[in-house]
Amino acid sequence: EEVLEQQQKEREDCYFSHICLFCSEEFTGNRASLLNHMAREHSFSIGLPDNIVYCNEFLDTLQHKLD
């Protein structure tokens, strides 16, 4: 239940802000815009945006590994 609650919070969160892992474009508002951008522009798909949970932590881990 905790994970499902977190997933719903992330879906509704409009204060998300993150820079693309591959270019300098910044995305704000909905996480889906960043995840769709990475899939479309950089051929890097991590799954459907609605299915990703703990997105910020996941993106931070990916960034750390890329660095």
CHARMM-style PDB file with segment names, atoms N, HN, CA, C and O in Angstrom:
ATOM      1  N   GLU     1       0.810  -1.194   0.000  1.00  0.00      PROA
ATOM      2  CA  GLU     1       0.000   0.000   0.000  1.00  0.00      PROA
ATOM      3  C   GLU     1       0.853   1.258   0.000  1.00  0.00      PROA
ATOM      4  O   GLU     1       0.500   2.260  -0.622  1.00  0.00      PROA
ATOM      5  N   GLU     2       1.982   1.196   0.706  1.00  0.00      PROA
ATOM      6  HN  GLU     2       2.269   0.382   1.211  1.00  0.00      PROA
ATOM      7  CA  GLU     2       2.859   2.366   0.776  1.00  0.00      PROA
ATOM      8  C   GLU     2       3.390   2.741  -0.611  1.00  0.00      PROA
ATOM      9  O   GLU     2       3.433   3.919  -0.967  1.00  0.00      PROA
ATOM     10  N   VAL     3       3.784   1.752  -1.375  1.00  0.00      PROA
ATOM     11  HN  VAL     3       3.749   0.795  -1.085  1.00  0.00      PROA
ATOM     12  CA  VAL     3       4.315   2.006  -2.717  1.00  0.00      PROA
ATOM     13  C   VAL     3       3.228   2.553  -3.637  1.00  0.00      PROA
ATOM     14  O   VAL     3       3.485   3.454  -4.436  1.00  0.00      PROA
ATOM     15  N   LEU     4       2.023   2.014  -3.530  1.00  0.00      PROA
ATOM     16  HN  LEU     4       1.815   1.282  -2.881  1.00  0.00      PROA
ATOM     17  CA  LEU     4       0.925   2.515  -4.351  1.00  0.00      PROA
ATOM     18  C   LEU     4       0.569   3.953  -3.994  1.00  0.00      PROA
ATOM     19  O   LEU     4       0.244   4.751  -4.873  1.00  0.00      PROA
ATOM     20  N   GLU     5       0.629   4.284  -2.714  1.00  0.00      PROA
ATOM     21  HN  GLU     5       0.894   3.636  -2.000  1.00  0.00      PROA
ATOM     22  CA  GLU     5       0.384   5.657  -2.287  1.00  0.00      PROA
ATOM     23  C   GLU     5       1.456   6.593  -2.845  1.00  0.00      PROA
ATOM     24  O   GLU     5       1.154   7.690  -3.314  1.00  0.00      PROA
ATOM     25  N   GLN     6       2.708   6.147  -2.788  1.00  0.00      PROA
ATOM     26  HN  GLN     6       2.954   5.255  -2.407  1.00  0.00      PROA
ATOM     27  CA  GLN     6       3.814   6.943  -3.316  1.00  0.00      PROA
ATOM     28  C   GLN     6       3.647   7.141  -4.826  1.00  0.00      PROA
ATOM     29  O   GLN     6       3.871   8.237  -5.339  1.00  0.00      PROA
ATOM     30  N   GLN     7       3.261   6.097  -5.519  1.00  0.00      PROA
ATOM     31  HN  GLN     7       3.079   5.206  -5.102  1.00  0.00      PROA
ATOM     32  CA  GLN     7       3.052   6.174  -6.965  1.00  0.00      PROA
ATOM     33  C   GLN     7       1.980   7.216  -7.300  1.00  0.00      PROA
ATOM     34  O   GLN     7       2.146   8.004  -8.231  1.00  0.00      PROA
ATOM     35  N   GLN     8       0.900   7.214  -6.551  1.00  0.00      PROA
ATOM     36  HN  GLN     8       0.766   6.573  -5.795  1.00  0.00      PROA
ATOM     37  CA  GLN     8      -0.179   8.176  -6.796  1.00  0.00      PROA
ATOM     38  C   GLN     8       0.286   9.596  -6.510  1.00  0.00      PROA
ATOM     39  O   GLN     8      -0.057  10.517  -7.252  1.00  0.00      PROA
ATOM     40  N   LYS     9       1.064   9.790  -5.444  1.00  0.00      PROA
ATOM     41  HN  LYS     9       1.343   9.042  -4.842  1.00  0.00      PROA
ATOM     42  CA  LYS     9       1.593  11.123  -5.121  1.00  0.00      PROA
ATOM     43  C   LYS     9       2.460  11.632  -6.260  1.00  0.00      PROA
ATOM     44  O   LYS     9       2.371  12.798  -6.645  1.00  0.00      PROA
ATOM     45  N   GLU    10       3.302  10.751  -6.800  1.00  0.00      PROA
ATOM     46  HN  GLU    10       3.374   9.804  -6.487  1.00  0.00      PROA
ATOM     47  CA  GLU    10       4.195  11.160  -7.879  1.00  0.00      PROA
ATOM     48  C   GLU    10       3.414  11.474  -9.153  1.00  0.00      PROA
ATOM     49  O   GLU    10       3.780  12.389  -9.891  1.00  0.00      PROA
ATOM     50  N   ARG    11       2.366  10.742  -9.414  1.00  0.00      PROA
ATOM     51  HN  ARG    11       2.069   9.999  -8.815  1.00  0.00      PROA
ATOM     52  CA  ARG    11       1.537  11.014 -10.596  1.00  0.00      PROA
ATOM     53  C   ARG    11       0.887  12.388 -10.508  1.00  0.00      PROA
ATOM     54  O   ARG    11       0.749  13.074 -11.522  1.00  0.00      PROA
ATOM     55  N   GLU    12       0.486  12.797  -9.304  1.00  0.00      PROA
ATOM     56  HN  GLU    12       0.599  12.241  -8.481  1.00  0.00      PROA
ATOM     57  CA  GLU    12      -0.228  14.057  -9.101  1.00  0.00      PROA
ATOM     58  C   GLU    12       0.695  15.239  -8.813  1.00  0.00      PROA
ATOM     59  O   GLU    12       0.251  16.386  -8.860  1.00  0.00      PROA
ATOM     60  N   ASP    13       1.963  14.983  -8.518  1.00  0.00      PROA
ATOM     61  HN  ASP    13       2.323  14.051  -8.480  1.00  0.00      PROA
ATOM     62  CA  ASP    13       2.903  16.037  -8.155  1.00  0.00      PROA
ATOM     63  C   ASP    13       3.171  16.956  -9.344  1.00  0.00      PROA
ATOM     64  O   ASP    13       3.582  16.496 -10.409  1.00  0.00      PROA
ATOM     65  N   CYS    14       2.940  18.235  -9.162  1.00  0.00      PROA
ATOM     66  HN  CYS    14       2.605  18.609  -8.297  1.00  0.00      PROA
ATOM     67  CA  CYS    14       3.180  19.199 -10.239  1.00  0.00      PROA
ATOM     68  C   CYS    14       4.401  20.069  -9.938  1.00  0.00      PROA
ATOM     69  O   CYS    14       4.646  21.053 -10.636  1.00  0.00      PROA
ATOM     70  N   TYR    15       5.169  19.714  -8.904  1.00  0.00      PROA
ATOM     71  HN  TYR    15       4.970  18.915  -8.336  1.00  0.00      PROA
ATOM     72  CA  TYR    15       6.348  20.490  -8.514  1.00  0.00      PROA
ATOM     73  C   TYR    15       7.653  19.796  -8.878  1.00  0.00      PROA
ATOM     74  O   TYR    15       8.719  20.200  -8.413  1.00  0.00      PROA
ATOM     75  N   PHE    16       7.583  18.769  -9.695  1.00  0.00      PROA
ATOM     76  HN  PHE    16       6.717  18.442 -10.073  1.00  0.00      PROA
ATOM     77  CA  PHE    16       8.767  18.041 -10.132  1.00  0.00      PROA
ATOM     78  C   PHE    16       9.658  18.958 -10.969  1.00  0.00      PROA
ATOM     79  O   PHE    16       9.163  19.745 -11.776  1.00  0.00      PROA
ATOM     80  N   SER    17      10.958  18.855 -10.776  1.00  0.00      PROA
ATOM     81  HN  SER    17      11.360  18.215 -10.121  1.00  0.00      PROA
ATOM     82  CA  SER    17      11.922  19.596 -11.582  1.00  0.00      PROA
ATOM     83  C   SER    17      13.196  18.762 -11.680  1.00  0.00      PROA
ATOM     84  O   SER    17      13.753  18.337 -10.668  1.00  0.00      PROA
ATOM     85  N   HSD    18      13.645  18.536 -12.905  1.00  0.00      PROA
ATOM     86  HN  HSD    18      13.192  18.881 -13.727  1.00  0.00      PROA
ATOM     87  CA  HSD    18      14.852  17.721 -13.100  1.00  0.00      PROA
ATOM     88  C   HSD    18      15.444  18.022 -14.467  1.00  0.00      PROA
ATOM     89  O   HSD    18      14.720  18.288 -15.426  1.00  0.00      PROA
ATOM     90  N   ILE    19      16.749  17.978 -14.545  1.00  0.00      PROA
ATOM     91  HN  ILE    19      17.338  17.762 -13.766  1.00  0.00      PROA
ATOM     92  CA  ILE    19      17.442  18.166 -15.815  1.00  0.00      PROA
ATOM     93  C   ILE    19      17.638  16.796 -16.455  1.00  0.00      PROA
ATOM     94  O   ILE    19      17.916  15.810 -15.773  1.00  0.00      PROA
ATOM     95  N   CYS    20      17.490  16.756 -17.770  1.00  0.00      PROA
ATOM     96  HN  CYS    20      17.264  17.557 -18.324  1.00  0.00      PROA
ATOM     97  CA  CYS    20      17.675  15.515 -18.513  1.00  0.00      PROA
ATOM     98  C   CYS    20      19.065  14.948 -18.229  1.00  0.00      PROA
ATOM     99  O   CYS    20      20.031  15.699 -18.096  1.00  0.00      PROA
ATOM    100  N   LEU    21      19.161  13.639 -18.137  1.00  0.00      PROA
ATOM    101  HN  LEU    21      18.377  13.028 -18.244  1.00  0.00      PROA
ATOM    102  CA  LEU    21      20.432  12.976 -17.863  1.00  0.00      PROA
ATOM    103  C   LEU    21      21.412  13.086 -19.030  1.00  0.00      PROA
ATOM    104  O   LEU    21      22.609  12.857 -18.854  1.00  0.00      PROA
ATOM    105  N   PHE    22      20.920  13.433 -20.214  1.00  0.00      PROA
ATOM    106  HN  PHE    22      19.948  13.619 -20.357  1.00  0.00      PROA
ATOM    107  CA  PHE    22      21.744  13.403 -21.420  1.00  0.00      PROA
ATOM    108  C   PHE    22      21.946  14.755 -22.082  1.00  0.00      PROA
ATOM    109  O   PHE    22      22.860  14.907 -22.893  1.00  0.00      PROA
ATOM    110  N   CYS    23      21.128  15.727 -21.762  1.00  0.00      PROA
ATOM    111  HN  CYS    23      20.386  15.604 -21.103  1.00  0.00      PROA
ATOM    112  CA  CYS    23      21.292  17.065 -22.325  1.00  0.00      PROA
ATOM    113  C   CYS    23      20.970  18.067 -21.222  1.00  0.00      PROA
ATOM    114  O   CYS    23      20.657  17.668 -20.100  1.00  0.00      PROA
ATOM    115  N   SER    24      21.041  19.324 -21.517  1.00  0.00      PROA
ATOM    116  HN  SER    24      21.295  19.648 -22.428  1.00  0.00      PROA
ATOM    117  CA  SER    24      20.858  20.329 -20.461  1.00  0.00      PROA
ATOM    118  C   SER    24      19.425  20.833 -20.338  1.00  0.00      PROA
ATOM    119  O   SER    24      19.175  21.816 -19.640  1.00  0.00      PROA
ATOM    120  N   GLU    25      18.489  20.180 -21.001  1.00  0.00      PROA
ATOM    121  HN  GLU    25      18.692  19.382 -21.568  1.00  0.00      PROA
ATOM    122  CA  GLU    25      17.103  20.631 -20.940  1.00  0.00      PROA
ATOM    123  C   GLU    25      16.494  20.310 -19.578  1.00  0.00      PROA
ATOM    124  O   GLU    25      16.634  19.199 -19.067  1.00  0.00      PROA
ATOM    125  N   GLU    26      15.818  21.298 -19.001  1.00  0.00      PROA
ATOM    126  HN  GLU    26      15.704  22.200 -19.416  1.00  0.00      PROA
ATOM    127  CA  GLU    26      15.170  21.118 -17.699  1.00  0.00      PROA
ATOM    128  C   GLU    26      13.685  20.866 -17.894  1.00  0.00      PROA
ATOM    129  O   GLU    26      13.042  21.476 -18.749  1.00  0.00      PROA
ATOM    130  N   PHE    27      13.155  19.959 -17.088  1.00  0.00      PROA
ATOM    131  HN  PHE    27      13.678  19.464 -16.394  1.00  0.00      PROA
ATOM    132  CA  PHE    27      11.741  19.605 -17.154  1.00  0.00      PROA
ATOM    133  C   PHE    27      11.102  19.869 -15.807  1.00  0.00      PROA
ATOM    134  O   PHE    27      11.626  19.472 -14.766  1.00  0.00      PROA
ATOM    135  N   THR    28       9.967  20.540 -15.837  1.00  0.00      PROA
ATOM    136  HN  THR    28       9.541  20.862 -16.682  1.00  0.00      PROA
ATOM    137  CA  THR    28       9.238  20.840 -14.612  1.00  0.00      PROA
ATOM    138  C   THR    28       7.791  20.411 -14.780  1.00  0.00      PROA
ATOM    139  O   THR    28       7.291  20.265 -15.895  1.00  0.00      PROA
ATOM    140  N   GLY    29       7.147  20.219 -13.679  1.00  0.00      PROA
ATOM    141  HN  GLY    29       7.553  20.338 -12.772  1.00  0.00      PROA
ATOM    142  CA  GLY    29       5.742  19.827 -13.688  1.00  0.00      PROA
ATOM    143  C   GLY    29       5.574  18.341 -13.512  1.00  0.00      PROA
ATOM    144  O   GLY    29       5.639  17.832 -12.393  1.00  0.00      PROA
ATOM    145  N   ASN    30       5.362  17.648 -14.595  1.00  0.00      PROA
ATOM    146  HN  ASN    30       5.309  18.061 -15.504  1.00  0.00      PROA
ATOM    147  CA  ASN    30       5.074  16.219 -14.538  1.00  0.00      PROA
ATOM    148  C   ASN    30       6.299  15.402 -14.931  1.00  0.00      PROA
ATOM    149  O   ASN    30       6.995  15.751 -15.886  1.00  0.00      PROA
ATOM    150  N   ARG    31       6.569  14.325 -14.210  1.00  0.00      PROA
ATOM    151  HN  ARG    31       6.004  14.042 -13.435  1.00  0.00      PROA
ATOM    152  CA  ARG    31       7.697  13.450 -14.506  1.00  0.00      PROA
ATOM    153  C   ARG    31       7.618  12.846 -15.896  1.00  0.00      PROA
ATOM    154  O   ARG    31       8.642  12.574 -16.523  1.00  0.00      PROA
ATOM    155  N   ALA    32       6.421  12.642 -16.367  1.00  0.00      PROA
ATOM    156  HN  ALA    32       5.589  12.863 -15.857  1.00  0.00      PROA
ATOM    157  CA  ALA    32       6.233  12.005 -17.671  1.00  0.00      PROA
ATOM    158  C   ALA    32       6.918  12.793 -18.776  1.00  0.00      PROA
ATOM    159  O   ALA    32       7.416  12.201 -19.734  1.00  0.00      PROA
ATOM    160  N   SER    33       6.953  14.111 -18.665  1.00  0.00      PROA
ATOM    161  HN  SER    33       6.549  14.592 -17.887  1.00  0.00      PROA
ATOM    162  CA  SER    33       7.589  14.908 -19.720  1.00  0.00      PROA
ATOM    163  C   SER    33       9.074  14.581 -19.837  1.00  0.00      PROA
ATOM    164  O   SER    33       9.589  14.467 -20.950  1.00  0.00      PROA
ATOM    165  N   LEU    34       9.771  14.427 -18.716  1.00  0.00      PROA
ATOM    166  HN  LEU    34       9.353  14.520 -17.813  1.00  0.00      PROA
ATOM    167  CA  LEU    34      11.189  14.058 -18.744  1.00  0.00      PROA
ATOM    168  C   LEU    34      11.378  12.637 -19.257  1.00  0.00      PROA
ATOM    169  O   LEU    34      12.216  12.397 -20.127  1.00  0.00      PROA
ATOM    170  N   LEU    35      10.614  11.704 -18.731  1.00  0.00      PROA
ATOM    171  HN  LEU    35       9.933  11.899 -18.025  1.00  0.00      PROA
ATOM    172  CA  LEU    35      10.783  10.302 -19.125  1.00  0.00      PROA
ATOM    173  C   LEU    35      10.441  10.098 -20.595  1.00  0.00      PROA
ATOM    174  O   LEU    35      11.110   9.328 -21.284  1.00  0.00      PROA
ATOM    175  N   ASN    36       9.412  10.776 -21.080  1.00  0.00      PROA
ATOM    176  HN  ASN    36       8.869  11.402 -20.520  1.00  0.00      PROA
ATOM    177  CA  ASN    36       9.066  10.680 -22.498  1.00  0.00      PROA
ATOM    178  C   ASN    36      10.137  11.331 -23.365  1.00  0.00      PROA
ATOM    179  O   ASN    36      10.454  10.823 -24.440  1.00  0.00      PROA
ATOM    180  N   HSD    37      10.692  12.437 -22.915  1.00  0.00      PROA
ATOM    181  HN  HSD    37      10.435  12.850 -22.042  1.00  0.00      PROA
ATOM    182  CA  HSD    37      11.775  13.102 -23.636  1.00  0.00      PROA
ATOM    183  C   HSD    37      12.987  12.174 -23.776  1.00  0.00      PROA
ATOM    184  O   HSD    37      13.541  12.027 -24.866  1.00  0.00      PROA
ATOM    185  N   MET    38      13.393  11.551 -22.666  1.00  0.00      PROA
ATOM    186  HN  MET    38      12.943  11.670 -21.781  1.00  0.00      PROA
ATOM    187  CA  MET    38      14.565  10.666 -22.710  1.00  0.00      PROA
ATOM    188  C   MET    38      14.327   9.484 -23.647  1.00  0.00      PROA
ATOM    189  O   MET    38      15.242   9.050 -24.346  1.00  0.00      PROA
ATOM    190  N   ALA    39      13.110   8.966 -23.661  1.00  0.00      PROA
ATOM    191  HN  ALA    39      12.366   9.318 -23.093  1.00  0.00      PROA
ATOM    192  CA  ALA    39      12.790   7.849 -24.552  1.00  0.00      PROA
ATOM    193  C   ALA    39      12.789   8.295 -26.007  1.00  0.00      PROA
ATOM    194  O   ALA    39      13.342   7.616 -26.872  1.00  0.00      PROA
ATOM    195  N   ARG    40      12.179   9.417 -26.269  1.00  0.00      PROA
ATOM    196  HN  ARG    40      11.729   9.969 -25.566  1.00  0.00      PROA
ATOM    197  CA  ARG    40      12.009   9.890 -27.647  1.00  0.00      PROA
ATOM    198  C   ARG    40      13.313  10.458 -28.214  1.00  0.00      PROA
ATOM    199  O   ARG    40      13.719  10.094 -29.318  1.00  0.00      PROA
ATOM    200  N   GLU    41      13.962  11.338 -27.474  1.00  0.00      PROA
ATOM    201  HN  GLU    41      13.632  11.634 -26.577  1.00  0.00      PROA
ATOM    202  CA  GLU    41      15.129  12.059 -27.996  1.00  0.00      PROA
ATOM    203  C   GLU    41      16.452  11.321 -27.816  1.00  0.00      PROA
ATOM    204  O   GLU    41      17.389  11.530 -28.586  1.00  0.00      PROA
ATOM    205  N   HSD    42      16.533  10.461 -26.805  1.00  0.00      PROA
ATOM    206  HN  HSD    42      15.772  10.291 -26.180  1.00  0.00      PROA
ATOM    207  CA  HSD    42      17.807   9.814 -26.496  1.00  0.00      PROA
ATOM    208  C   HSD    42      17.728   8.293 -26.559  1.00  0.00      PROA
ATOM    209  O   HSD    42      18.693   7.605 -26.225  1.00  0.00      PROA
ATOM    210  N   SER    43      16.585   7.769 -26.984  1.00  0.00      PROA
ATOM    211  HN  SER    43      15.802   8.328 -27.255  1.00  0.00      PROA
ATOM    212  CA  SER    43      16.371   6.312 -27.079  1.00  0.00      PROA
ATOM    213  C   SER    43      16.703   5.613 -25.770  1.00  0.00      PROA
ATOM    214  O   SER    43      17.294   4.534 -25.761  1.00  0.00      PROA
ATOM    215  N   PHE    44      16.316   6.240 -24.665  1.00  0.00      PROA
ATOM    216  HN  PHE    44      15.835   7.117 -24.672  1.00  0.00      PROA
ATOM    217  CA  PHE    44      16.571   5.691 -23.333  1.00  0.00      PROA
ATOM    218  C   PHE    44      15.247   5.570 -22.603  1.00  0.00      PROA
ATOM    219  O   PHE    44      14.793   6.515 -21.957  1.00  0.00      PROA
ATOM    220  N   SER    45      14.640   4.419 -22.708  1.00  0.00      PROA
ATOM    221  HN  SER    45      15.009   3.651 -23.232  1.00  0.00      PROA
ATOM    222  CA  SER    45      13.335   4.192 -22.092  1.00  0.00      PROA
ATOM    223  C   SER    45      13.484   3.349 -20.833  1.00  0.00      PROA
ATOM    224  O   SER    45      14.077   2.270 -20.855  1.00  0.00      PROA
ATOM    225  N   ILE    46      12.935   3.862 -19.737  1.00  0.00      PROA
ATOM    226  HN  ILE    46      12.454   4.738 -19.719  1.00  0.00      PROA
ATOM    227  CA  ILE    46      12.981   3.107 -18.478  1.00  0.00      PROA
ATOM    228  C   ILE    46      11.604   2.598 -18.099  1.00  0.00      PROA
ATOM    229  O   ILE    46      11.395   2.121 -16.983  1.00  0.00      PROA
ATOM    230  N   GLY    47      10.671   2.699 -19.021  1.00  0.00      PROA
ATOM    231  HN  GLY    47      10.841   3.086 -19.928  1.00  0.00      PROA
ATOM    232  CA  GLY    47       9.318   2.199 -18.778  1.00  0.00      PROA
ATOM    233  C   GLY    47       8.290   3.298 -18.883  1.00  0.00      PROA
ATOM    234  O   GLY    47       8.617   4.469 -19.079  1.00  0.00      PROA
ATOM    235  N   LEU    48       7.058   2.907 -18.749  1.00  0.00      PROA
ATOM    236  HN  LEU    48       6.791   1.956 -18.590  1.00  0.00      PROA
ATOM    237  CA  LEU    48       5.969   3.872 -18.807  1.00  0.00      PROA
ATOM    238  C   LEU    48       6.013   4.796 -17.594  1.00  0.00      PROA
ATOM    239  O   LEU    48       6.143   4.324 -16.464  1.00  0.00      PROA
ATOM    240  N   PRO    49       5.908   6.090 -17.808  1.00  0.00      PROA
ATOM    241  CA  PRO    49       6.005   7.038 -16.695  1.00  0.00      PROA
ATOM    242  C   PRO    49       5.030   6.748 -15.553  1.00  0.00      PROA
ATOM    243  O   PRO    49       5.380   6.940 -14.388  1.00  0.00      PROA
ATOM    244  N   ASP    50       3.830   6.295 -15.858  1.00  0.00      PROA
ATOM    245  HN  ASP    50       3.545   6.139 -16.804  1.00  0.00      PROA
ATOM    246  CA  ASP    50       2.855   6.007 -14.797  1.00  0.00      PROA
ATOM    247  C   ASP    50       3.239   4.803 -13.948  1.00  0.00      PROA
ATOM    248  O   ASP    50       2.708   4.628 -12.851  1.00  0.00      PROA
ATOM    249  N   ASN    51       4.149   3.976 -14.435  1.00  0.00      PROA
ATOM    250  HN  ASN    51       4.581   4.118 -15.326  1.00  0.00      PROA
ATOM    251  CA  ASN    51       4.543   2.778 -13.693  1.00  0.00      PROA
ATOM    252  C   ASN    51       5.799   2.972 -12.852  1.00  0.00      PROA
ATOM    253  O   ASN    51       6.161   2.089 -12.074  1.00  0.00      PROA
ATOM    254  N   ILE    52       6.464   4.110 -12.997  1.00  0.00      PROA
ATOM    255  HN  ILE    52       6.170   4.826 -13.629  1.00  0.00      PROA
ATOM    256  CA  ILE    52       7.695   4.358 -12.251  1.00  0.00      PROA
ATOM    257  C   ILE    52       7.347   4.880 -10.858  1.00  0.00      PROA
ATOM    258  O   ILE    52       6.552   5.808 -10.711  1.00  0.00      PROA
ATOM    259  N   VAL    53       7.948   4.274  -9.851  1.00  0.00      PROA
ATOM    260  HN  VAL    53       8.594   3.520  -9.971  1.00  0.00      PROA
ATOM    261  CA  VAL    53       7.744   4.696  -8.462  1.00  0.00      PROA
ATOM    262  C   VAL    53       9.104   5.069  -7.888  1.00  0.00      PROA
ATOM    263  O   VAL    53      10.117   4.470  -8.249  1.00  0.00      PROA
ATOM    264  N   TYR    54       9.132   6.049  -7.005  1.00  0.00      PROA
ATOM    265  HN  TYR    54       8.309   6.536  -6.712  1.00  0.00      PROA
ATOM    266  CA  TYR    54      10.371   6.593  -6.454  1.00  0.00      PROA
ATOM    267  C   TYR    54      11.253   7.097  -7.595  1.00  0.00      PROA
ATOM    268  O   TYR    54      12.439   6.779  -7.677  1.00  0.00      PROA
ATOM    269  N   CYS    55      10.649   7.877  -8.455  1.00  0.00      PROA
ATOM    270  HN  CYS    55       9.685   8.135  -8.388  1.00  0.00      PROA
ATOM    271  CA  CYS    55      11.298   8.369  -9.666  1.00  0.00      PROA
ATOM    272  C   CYS    55      12.532   9.219  -9.347  1.00  0.00      PROA
ATOM    273  O   CYS    55      13.570   9.046  -9.985  1.00  0.00      PROA
ATOM    274  N   ASN    56      12.444  10.118  -8.391  1.00  0.00      PROA
ATOM    275  HN  ASN    56      11.601  10.259  -7.872  1.00  0.00      PROA
ATOM    276  CA  ASN    56      13.591  10.974  -8.065  1.00  0.00      PROA
ATOM    277  C   ASN    56      14.798  10.163  -7.630  1.00  0.00      PROA
ATOM    278  O   ASN    56      15.919  10.423  -8.068  1.00  0.00      PROA
ATOM    279  N   GLU    57      14.573   9.194  -6.780  1.00  0.00      PROA
ATOM    280  HN  GLU    57      13.663   8.984  -6.424  1.00  0.00      PROA
ATOM    281  CA  GLU    57      15.666   8.355  -6.311  1.00  0.00      PROA
ATOM    282  C   GLU    57      16.258   7.541  -7.468  1.00  0.00      PROA
ATOM    283  O   GLU    57      17.473   7.365  -7.560  1.00  0.00      PROA
ATOM    284  N   PHE    58      15.392   7.056  -8.334  1.00  0.00      PROA
ATOM    285  HN  PHE    58      14.405   7.199  -8.259  1.00  0.00      PROA
ATOM    286  CA  PHE    58      15.839   6.283  -9.484  1.00  0.00      PROA
ATOM    287  C   PHE    58      16.679   7.150 -10.424  1.00  0.00      PROA
ATOM    288  O   PHE    58      17.737   6.721 -10.884  1.00  0.00      PROA
ATOM    289  N   LEU    59      16.214   8.362 -10.710  1.00  0.00      PROA
ATOM    290  HN  LEU    59      15.355   8.711 -10.337  1.00  0.00      PROA
ATOM    291  CA  LEU    59      16.965   9.265 -11.574  1.00  0.00      PROA
ATOM    292  C   LEU    59      18.293   9.647 -10.949  1.00  0.00      PROA
ATOM    293  O   LEU    59      19.296   9.749 -11.655  1.00  0.00      PROA
ATOM    294  N   ASP    60      18.323   9.863  -9.633  1.00  0.00      PROA
ATOM    295  HN  ASP    60      17.508   9.781  -9.059  1.00  0.00      PROA
ATOM    296  CA  ASP    60      19.574  10.178  -8.949  1.00  0.00      PROA
ATOM    297  C   ASP    60      20.568   9.018  -9.048  1.00  0.00      PROA
ATOM    298  O   ASP    60      21.761   9.239  -9.257  1.00  0.00      PROA
ATOM    299  N   THR    61      20.086   7.799  -8.901  1.00  0.00      PROA
ATOM    300  HN  THR    61      19.117   7.619  -8.731  1.00  0.00      PROA
ATOM    301  CA  THR    61      20.943   6.625  -9.020  1.00  0.00      PROA
ATOM    302  C   THR    61      21.493   6.499 -10.437  1.00  0.00      PROA
ATOM    303  O   THR    61      22.677   6.218 -10.622  1.00  0.00      PROA
ATOM    304  N   LEU    62      20.647   6.703 -11.425  1.00  0.00      PROA
ATOM    305  HN  LEU    62      19.685   6.931 -11.275  1.00  0.00      PROA
ATOM    306  CA  LEU    62      21.108   6.658 -12.823  1.00  0.00      PROA
ATOM    307  C   LEU    62      22.150   7.739 -13.085  1.00  0.00      PROA
ATOM    308  O   LEU    62      23.164   7.478 -13.731  1.00  0.00      PROA
ATOM    309  N   GLN    63      21.909   8.947 -12.590  1.00  0.00      PROA
ATOM    310  HN  GLN    63      21.085   9.159 -12.064  1.00  0.00      PROA
ATOM    311  CA  GLN    63      22.864  10.042 -12.786  1.00  0.00      PROA
ATOM    312  C   GLN    63      24.204   9.715 -12.155  1.00  0.00      PROA
ATOM    313  O   GLN    63      25.253   9.964 -12.747  1.00  0.00      PROA
ATOM    314  N   HSD    64      24.169   9.157 -10.955  1.00  0.00      PROA
ATOM    315  HN  HSD    64      23.316   8.954 -10.473  1.00  0.00      PROA
ATOM    316  CA  HSD    64      25.407   8.762 -10.264  1.00  0.00      PROA
ATOM    317  C   HSD    64      26.186   7.740 -11.081  1.00  0.00      PROA
ATOM    318  O   HSD    64      27.408   7.841 -11.194  1.00  0.00      PROA
ATOM    319  N   LYS    65      25.504   6.772 -11.645  1.00  0.00      PROA
ATOM    320  HN  LYS    65      24.511   6.690 -11.553  1.00  0.00      PROA
ATOM    321  CA  LYS    65      26.164   5.739 -12.438  1.00  0.00      PROA
ATOM    322  C   LYS    65      26.718   6.318 -13.742  1.00  0.00      PROA
ATOM    323  O   LYS    65      27.794   5.918 -14.188  1.00  0.00      PROA
ATOM    324  N   LEU    66      25.995   7.251 -14.351  1.00  0.00      PROA
ATOM    325  HN  LEU    66      25.121   7.576 -13.989  1.00  0.00      PROA
ATOM    326  CA  LEU    66      26.479   7.884 -15.575  1.00  0.00      PROA
ATOM    327  C   LEU    66      27.685   8.770 -15.321  1.00  0.00      PROA
ATOM    328  O   LEU    66      28.576   8.879 -16.163  1.00  0.00      PROA
ATOM    329  N   ASP    67      27.708   9.406 -14.144  1.00  0.00      PROA
ATOM    330  HN  ASP    67      26.984   9.317 -13.460  1.00  0.00      PROA
ATOM    331  CA  ASP    67      28.845  10.271 -13.792  1.00  0.00      PROA
ATOM    332  C   ASP    67      30.107   9.433 -13.632  1.00  0.00      PROA
ATOM    333  OT1 ASP    67      31.173   9.974 -13.336  1.00  0.00      PROA
TER     334      ASP     67
END
